[in-house]
């Protein structure tokens, strides 16, 4: 899932914390941010809010987790 701009950061991170499997953000440059790590969360959120937010793609290892983000994206179509 491509992400462009997240204004609901707390809600997004709450979903990440509720996920059973791995959740990662990947950049076009090949950077991979493990969102289950708090340190990586800070770096990834800074990237999403900064200039390169439109170059990041979200991946989930669990299908149920992916459904949580799909629901989040449907509720927040500006992302």
PyMOL CGO cylinders between C-alpha atoms (Angstrom):
from pymol import cmd
from pymol.cgo import CYLINDER

trace = [
    CYLINDER, 0.00, 0.00, 0.00, 1.41, 3.36, -0.98, 0.3, 1, 1, 1, 1, 1, 1,
    CYLINDER, 1.41, 3.36, -0.98, 1.15, 6.08, 1.65, 0.3, 1, 1, 1, 1, 1, 1,
    CYLINDER, 1.15, 6.08, 1.65, 1.36, 9.75, 0.85, 0.3, 1, 1, 1, 1, 1, 1,
    CYLINDER, 1.36, 9.75, 0.85, 0.51, 11.83, 3.87, 0.3, 1, 1, 1, 1, 1, 1,
    CYLINDER, 0.51, 11.83, 3.87, -0.46, 10.76, 7.37, 0.3, 1, 1, 1, 1, 1, 1,
    CYLINDER, -0.46, 10.76, 7.37, -2.03, 13.36, 9.62, 0.3, 1, 1, 1, 1, 1, 1,
    CYLINDER, -2.03, 13.36, 9.62, -3.54, 10.79, 12.00, 0.3, 1, 1, 1, 1, 1, 1,
    CYLINDER, -3.54, 10.79, 12.00, -0.16, 9.65, 13.34, 0.3, 1, 1, 1, 1, 1, 1,
    CYLINDER, -0.16, 9.65, 13.34, -1.43, 8.39, 16.71, 0.3, 1, 1, 1, 1, 1, 1,
    CYLINDER, -1.43, 8.39, 16.71, -4.20, 6.34, 15.10, 0.3, 1, 1, 1, 1, 1, 1,
    CYLINDER, -4.20, 6.34, 15.10, -1.74, 4.92, 12.55, 0.3, 1, 1, 1, 1, 1, 1,
    CYLINDER, -1.74, 4.92, 12.55, 0.74, 3.90, 15.27, 0.3, 1, 1, 1, 1, 1, 1,
    CYLINDER, 0.74, 3.90, 15.27, -2.07, 2.41, 17.35, 0.3, 1, 1, 1, 1, 1, 1,
    CYLINDER, -2.07, 2.41, 17.35, -2.90, 0.14, 14.43, 0.3, 1, 1, 1, 1, 1, 1,
    CYLINDER, -2.90, 0.14, 14.43, 0.77, -0.82, 14.09, 0.3, 1, 1, 1, 1, 1, 1,
    CYLINDER, 0.77, -0.82, 14.09, 0.91, -1.72, 17.79, 0.3, 1, 1, 1, 1, 1, 1,
    CYLINDER, 0.91, -1.72, 17.79, -2.21, -3.91, 17.44, 0.3, 1, 1, 1, 1, 1, 1,
    CYLINDER, -2.21, -3.91, 17.44, -0.73, -5.93, 14.57, 0.3, 1, 1, 1, 1, 1, 1,
    CYLINDER, -0.73, -5.93, 14.57, 0.28, -9.56, 15.14, 0.3, 1, 1, 1, 1, 1, 1,
    CYLINDER, 0.28, -9.56, 15.14, 2.81, -9.79, 12.33, 0.3, 1, 1, 1, 1, 1, 1,
    CYLINDER, 2.81, -9.79, 12.33, 5.58, -7.62, 10.95, 0.3, 1, 1, 1, 1, 1, 1,
    CYLINDER, 5.58, -7.62, 10.95, 4.74, -4.19, 9.57, 0.3, 1, 1, 1, 1, 1, 1,
    CYLINDER, 4.74, -4.19, 9.57, 7.33, -2.43, 7.42, 0.3, 1, 1, 1, 1, 1, 1,
    CYLINDER, 7.33, -2.43, 7.42, 7.64, 0.71, 5.36, 0.3, 1, 1, 1, 1, 1, 1,
    CYLINDER, 7.64, 0.71, 5.36, 9.91, 0.56, 2.32, 0.3, 1, 1, 1, 1, 1, 1,
    CYLINDER, 9.91, 0.56, 2.32, 11.34, 3.46, 0.36, 0.3, 1, 1, 1, 1, 1, 1,
    CYLINDER, 11.34, 3.46, 0.36, 12.23, 3.65, -3.31, 0.3, 1, 1, 1, 1, 1, 1,
    CYLINDER, 12.23, 3.65, -3.31, 15.89, 3.72, -2.24, 0.3, 1, 1, 1, 1, 1, 1,
    CYLINDER, 15.89, 3.72, -2.24, 15.53, 0.31, -0.58, 0.3, 1, 1, 1, 1, 1, 1,
    CYLINDER, 15.53, 0.31, -0.58, 15.34, 1.53, 3.02, 0.3, 1, 1, 1, 1, 1, 1,
    CYLINDER, 15.34, 1.53, 3.02, 13.17, -0.72, 5.19, 0.3, 1, 1, 1, 1, 1, 1,
    CYLINDER, 13.17, -0.72, 5.19, 11.63, 0.55, 8.43, 0.3, 1, 1, 1, 1, 1, 1,
    CYLINDER, 11.63, 0.55, 8.43, 10.36, -2.06, 10.88, 0.3, 1, 1, 1, 1, 1, 1,
    CYLINDER, 10.36, -2.06, 10.88, 7.36, -0.30, 12.42, 0.3, 1, 1, 1, 1, 1, 1,
    CYLINDER, 7.36, -0.30, 12.42, 7.22, -2.73, 15.33, 0.3, 1, 1, 1, 1, 1, 1,
    CYLINDER, 7.22, -2.73, 15.33, 10.39, -0.99, 16.61, 0.3, 1, 1, 1, 1, 1, 1,
    CYLINDER, 10.39, -0.99, 16.61, 9.74, 2.31, 18.40, 0.3, 1, 1, 1, 1, 1, 1,
    CYLINDER, 9.74, 2.31, 18.40, 12.98, 3.83, 17.08, 0.3, 1, 1, 1, 1, 1, 1,
    CYLINDER, 12.98, 3.83, 17.08, 12.10, 2.88, 13.51, 0.3, 1, 1, 1, 1, 1, 1,
    CYLINDER, 12.10, 2.88, 13.51, 8.62, 4.32, 14.05, 0.3, 1, 1, 1, 1, 1, 1,
    CYLINDER, 8.62, 4.32, 14.05, 10.07, 7.76, 14.79, 0.3, 1, 1, 1, 1, 1, 1,
    CYLINDER, 10.07, 7.76, 14.79, 12.28, 7.66, 11.71, 0.3, 1, 1, 1, 1, 1, 1,
    CYLINDER, 12.28, 7.66, 11.71, 9.50, 6.35, 9.46, 0.3, 1, 1, 1, 1, 1, 1,
    CYLINDER, 9.50, 6.35, 9.46, 6.94, 8.90, 10.69, 0.3, 1, 1, 1, 1, 1, 1,
    CYLINDER, 6.94, 8.90, 10.69, 9.45, 11.68, 10.10, 0.3, 1, 1, 1, 1, 1, 1,
    CYLINDER, 9.45, 11.68, 10.10, 9.90, 10.38, 6.54, 0.3, 1, 1, 1, 1, 1, 1,
    CYLINDER, 9.90, 10.38, 6.54, 6.12, 10.17, 6.02, 0.3, 1, 1, 1, 1, 1, 1,
    CYLINDER, 6.12, 10.17, 6.02, 5.65, 13.71, 7.23, 0.3, 1, 1, 1, 1, 1, 1,
    CYLINDER, 5.65, 13.71, 7.23, 8.66, 15.03, 5.30, 0.3, 1, 1, 1, 1, 1, 1,
    CYLINDER, 8.66, 15.03, 5.30, 9.56, 15.35, 1.67, 0.3, 1, 1, 1, 1, 1, 1,
    CYLINDER, 9.56, 15.35, 1.67, 9.74, 11.63, 0.91, 0.3, 1, 1, 1, 1, 1, 1,
    CYLINDER, 9.74, 11.63, 0.91, 6.35, 10.58, 2.30, 0.3, 1, 1, 1, 1, 1, 1,
    CYLINDER, 6.35, 10.58, 2.30, 4.99, 9.81, -1.15, 0.3, 1, 1, 1, 1, 1, 1,
    CYLINDER, 4.99, 9.81, -1.15, 7.82, 7.37, -1.83, 0.3, 1, 1, 1, 1, 1, 1,
    CYLINDER, 7.82, 7.37, -1.83, 6.99, 4.92, 0.98, 0.3, 1, 1, 1, 1, 1, 1,
    CYLINDER, 6.99, 4.92, 0.98, 5.04, 1.70, 0.73, 0.3, 1, 1, 1, 1, 1, 1,
    CYLINDER, 5.04, 1.70, 0.73, 3.50, -0.25, 3.62, 0.3, 1, 1, 1, 1, 1, 1,
    CYLINDER, 3.50, -0.25, 3.62, 3.82, -4.04, 3.86, 0.3, 1, 1, 1, 1, 1, 1,
    CYLINDER, 3.82, -4.04, 3.86, 2.21, -6.43, 6.37, 0.3, 1, 1, 1, 1, 1, 1,
    CYLINDER, 2.21, -6.43, 6.37, 3.20, -10.06, 6.90, 0.3, 1, 1, 1, 1, 1, 1,
    CYLINDER, 3.20, -10.06, 6.90, -0.29, -10.93, 8.25, 0.3, 1, 1, 1, 1, 1, 1,
    CYLINDER, -0.29, -10.93, 8.25, -3.46, -10.63, 6.11, 0.3, 1, 1, 1, 1, 1, 1,
    CYLINDER, -3.46, -10.63, 6.11, -5.57, -9.59, 9.12, 0.3, 1, 1, 1, 1, 1, 1,
    CYLINDER, -5.57, -9.59, 9.12, -3.13, -6.77, 9.84, 0.3, 1, 1, 1, 1, 1, 1,
    CYLINDER, -3.13, -6.77, 9.84, -3.39, -5.66, 6.23, 0.3, 1, 1, 1, 1, 1, 1,
    CYLINDER, -3.39, -5.66, 6.23, -7.16, -5.46, 6.64, 0.3, 1, 1, 1, 1, 1, 1,
    CYLINDER, -7.16, -5.46, 6.64, -6.74, -3.07, 9.58, 0.3, 1, 1, 1, 1, 1, 1,
    CYLINDER, -6.74, -3.07, 9.58, -4.73, -0.69, 7.42, 0.3, 1, 1, 1, 1, 1, 1,
    CYLINDER, -4.73, -0.69, 7.42, -7.17, -1.01, 4.52, 0.3, 1, 1, 1, 1, 1, 1,
    CYLINDER, -7.17, -1.01, 4.52, -9.98, 0.05, 6.88, 0.3, 1, 1, 1, 1, 1, 1,
    CYLINDER, -9.98, 0.05, 6.88, -7.82, 2.95, 8.11, 0.3, 1, 1, 1, 1, 1, 1,
    CYLINDER, -7.82, 2.95, 8.11, -7.18, 4.05, 4.52, 0.3, 1, 1, 1, 1, 1, 1,
    CYLINDER, -7.18, 4.05, 4.52, -10.88, 3.87, 3.64, 0.3, 1, 1, 1, 1, 1, 1,
    CYLINDER, -10.88, 3.87, 3.64, -11.72, 6.04, 6.66, 0.3, 1, 1, 1, 1, 1, 1,
    CYLINDER, -11.72, 6.04, 6.66, -8.94, 8.50, 5.74, 0.3, 1, 1, 1, 1, 1, 1,
    CYLINDER, -8.94, 8.50, 5.74, -8.95, 8.79, 1.92, 0.3, 1, 1, 1, 1, 1, 1,
    CYLINDER, -8.95, 8.79, 1.92, -6.43, 11.66, 1.93, 0.3, 1, 1, 1, 1, 1, 1,
    CYLINDER, -6.43, 11.66, 1.93, -3.62, 9.26, 2.85, 0.3, 1, 1, 1, 1, 1, 1,
]
cmd.load_cgo(trace, "trace")
